[in-house]
Amino acid sequence: MARNDTAALTAAGTLSLHRKKRRPKDAALKALIYLSAALTVAVLVGLIGYILINGLPYISWDFLTDTYSARNEDRQGILPMLINTLYIVVITLLIVTPIGISSAIYLTQYARQGRLVKTIRFTTEVLSGVPSVLFGLFGYTVFCSMLNMGTSILAGCLTMTICILPTIVRTTEESLLAVPESYKEGALALGAGKFRVVMGIVLPCAMPGVLTAVILGMGRIVGESAALILTSGLSTDMPKGLFSHIMNSGRTLTLHLYQTAREAVDPNAFHVAFATASVLLILVFILNRLAGLLSRALKKG
């Protein structure tokens, strides 16, 4: 009898599960999920494909290594803009990364979890959604005018530091909070100090999330235009010095894309804008891959 009852229950359970799998609502929801995913991928592939198809044929060695002149059709290169973009990305990350990570470590590991910390977190969340043109207006007022930096690479870097700092702080905070408490408790029980636990256990465990924050910030720097057009300027001059150039005006690839598309009167003249957009996509892909490889190396280590 017991075996028969068990077999009956098993059969009933199997039939019940079988019937649940065939419910019309589940099938409709599953179809909707697949449709949404396919639509998203199709839009993304279509957008990237459209840009690359219209831009890649116009990319050449001269286009990558020559300077730009709006009056001379023989000088349509993007080398100064490419260098300016790398300047702003590298300098901004060198400034914002230690500040953002240190702030997140303090807020999650050392600060007393009270109203002040809640207020800071709420403020950073609000700042993450502020339009970048407001940061550009602030940067122009403070860095360009009050501090007499003028429209320069350094002013643009400082403005972008303020712009992406909330994103890096909040994302790093979430990564640090996701580390299990048992890791810290075990290290403290073995006699390790607070600083050693944070720097030797918590931060390495959260490093993939920290790198994600840096990648998000890097993507926003490369794609920013409104804040930089007010602070870094639109100059296309070739850098004359490694460090002195940061005090000069210079447009990035995104600003160059915007400016060339805006100045193009003939539809055929958009090839410079499409070629610049293609280089921008390739640059973002390379930077993201390098960050991904670094994240994998840190995980293995």
N, C-alpha and C positions, 0 to 999 in steps of 0.2 A: 504493500500500500504506500509506503513512504516513497519508494522509487517512482511509482505511478504519479503520486502527487507532485514530486519534484519535476518529473517530465512535463506534467500538465502546466505547472507554473512557468517552466522554461519556455514552453511553446507559447503560452499566453504572453509572456514578456517579449518574446521575439516578434509575435504578431503585433503587439502594441507598439514596439519600436518601429516595425516595418510600416505600420500605418502612420506614425508620426513623421516619418521621412517623406511620405507622399502627401503631406498636407498642402493644399493649394497656396495658402498664404506664405509658407516657407519657400515654395518654388518661385512664387512671384517676387519675394524679397531677394532671393538668390539671383534671379534674372536681373533685377534692378541693380544689384551690386555689381554684377559683371558688366552690365551696360554702362554704368557710371565709370567703372575703371577703364573700359575700352574707349569711352568718349574722352576721358582725360588723357590717356596715352595718345589717342589719335590727334587731339588738339596740340599736344606737346610736340609730337613727331612732325605734324604739319607745319607748325610755327618754325621749328628748328630747320626743317628741310627747306622751307621757303626762303629763309635767310641764307642758308648755305648755298642753295642753287643759284641765287642771284648774286652772292658775294664771292664765292670761291673762284670763279673764272677770272676775277679782276685782281686777285692776290698774286703778287709776284715778289721777287727779291728786291726790286727797286721800290715797290710799294712799302715794304717792311723796313728798308734801310735809308730811304730818302726823306728829305724835309718836305714841308707842305707850304704851298702858296696859293691863295685863292685866285690870284690874277694870272698865274702861270700854270697852264694845263700839263706841262712837263714835270712839274714838281707837286705831286699829289701823295707823297709818302706820309707815313704815320710814325716814324721813329721817335720824334720828340714827344708825341702823345703817349706812345708806349712806355717811354722812360718815365714820363710824369706819372702815369698810372702806377708803375712799380714803386716810384718814390712814395706816393701817397699811401699805397697799401702797406709797404714795409714800415715806414715811419709811424703810421697810425697804429699798427699792430704792436710795434715795439713800445709805444706809450700806453695803449689801452689794456694790453693783455696782463701785465703785472698788476696794474691798478684794479682791474676788474676781478681777477682771481683773488687778490688779497682782500678786497672788499667782501667777496662772497665767503671766503674762509672766516673772516671776522664775524660776519652776520650769522653764520651757521654753527661755528665752533666755539667762539669766545664771548660774543655779545649775550647779554641777558635777554631772554625772549619776552619782551614786554611791549608796551605801546610804541616806544621809539623804533624798535626793529620793525614792527608792523607798519608804522608810518613810512619808514624807509622803503620797505618792499612795495607798499602801495604806490609810492612816488615813482619808483623805478618802473613799475608796470604802466603807469600813466605816461611816463616819458618814452617808453617803448612805442607807444602809439601816436606820439606827436608828429605832425607832418615835418618832413626834413627841411622844408623851406623856412620854418621858424628857427630851426637850428642855424640855418644859413644866415638869417637876419641877425641872430644873436652873435654869431661868429664875425660877421661883418662889422657890427657895432663895437664889439669888445676887442677882437684881435686885430682887425684891419684898421679901425679908426682910433680907439682909445690907446692901444699898445703900439700904434704906428708901424704895424707890419705890412700894411698895404695888402693888395691882392697878391698873395704869394702861396707857394706850396706849403710852407709851414703853417700859415693861417688855415689853409684847407685841412691839413692833418689834425690840427687842434680842434677844429670844428667837427670833423668826423669822429674824433675821440669822444667828444661829448655825445655825439649822435648814436654811436653803437655801444657806449658804455652800459646803458641799462640792459640791453639785450645780453651782453656777456655776463653781467652780474646775475641776472635772473636765471639764465640757463645753467651757469656754473653752480648756483645755489641748489637748483633741483638735482644736479648730478651729485653734489656733496651729501644732500639729504637722503639720496637713494642708497648710500653705502650702509650696509647693515650695522646696527649698533653693537652687535656681538663682536665685530672686528675690533672696534675701539675698546670695548670692555675687556676683551681678552688681552690686548696689548697693555692696557693700564694695569691689569691684574699681574702681569709679568714684570711690572716695575718700570715700564717705559714712561717717559715724561709726556706732557700734553703736546708740546711742539713736535716731538719725535713721532708721536702717533699720527698727528695731522699730516705732517710732511712725508712720513714714511709709509703710511697705510691708507689713510683716507684719501689724500690727493691722488696717489697712483691709481687707486680703485676707481676714482671719478674721472680719470684723465680722458677716456673716450668722450664723455659728455662735455668736458672742457674744450676738447678739440672741436666738437660740434659747434659750440658757442663761437669759437674763433672762426670756423668756416662760415657760419651765418654772418658774422661781422664782416669778414672778408668779402663775401658776396654783396653785402650792402655797400661797402666802400667802392667796389668796382662798378656797381650799377648806379651810383649816386650822381645826380646832376644838379638838382635845385640848390642844395647847400653849397656845392663847389663852385657853381657859376657866380655866386656872390663873394666867395672868399679866395679861391685859387686863380680865378681869371680865365681868359681865353687866349692867351698868348701861345703861339706855335714856334717860338724860338728854340733853337737847339741848345741844350745845356752846355755851358762853357766850363763848369767846374763840378766836382763830385759833391761838395758840401755847400758851396756858395749858391748853387741853383735853388736851394730850398727857400731862399729869400726872394726869388723871382716868380713872376706870374707864369702859369702854365696850365693848359687844358688837358684833361684826361681823355681816354678813348671814348667814354660816354658823352662828354661834352663835345668832342669832335664829331661824333655821330649826330648829335642834335644840331650842331652848327652847320654841318655840310648838308644835312637834309633840309634845314630851314632855308639855306641860301640857294638850293638847287631850283632853278627855274624850268629847265628842260627835264622831262621825265627820265631821259637817258642819263642825266647827270647824277642820278641816285646811286650809281654803281659804287661811288666812293663811300657813301653811307652804308650800303650793304656789305662792302668789303670790310669796312671798319667793324660792323656788327659781327661778321664772321670771325674776325680776329679776336673780338671781345669774347665770343662764345668759347673759342678754343682756349683762350687765356684762363677763363673761369674754370673750364674743365681740367686744365693742367694743374691749376692751383688746388682744386678740390681733390684731385688724385694724389698730389703730393701730401696733402693733409691726411688723406685716407691711409696712405702708406706709412706715414708717421704714427698714426693711431694703431695700426696693426703691429708695428715694431714695438710700441710701448706695451701693447697687450702681451706680446710674446716675452718681453723683458720682465 
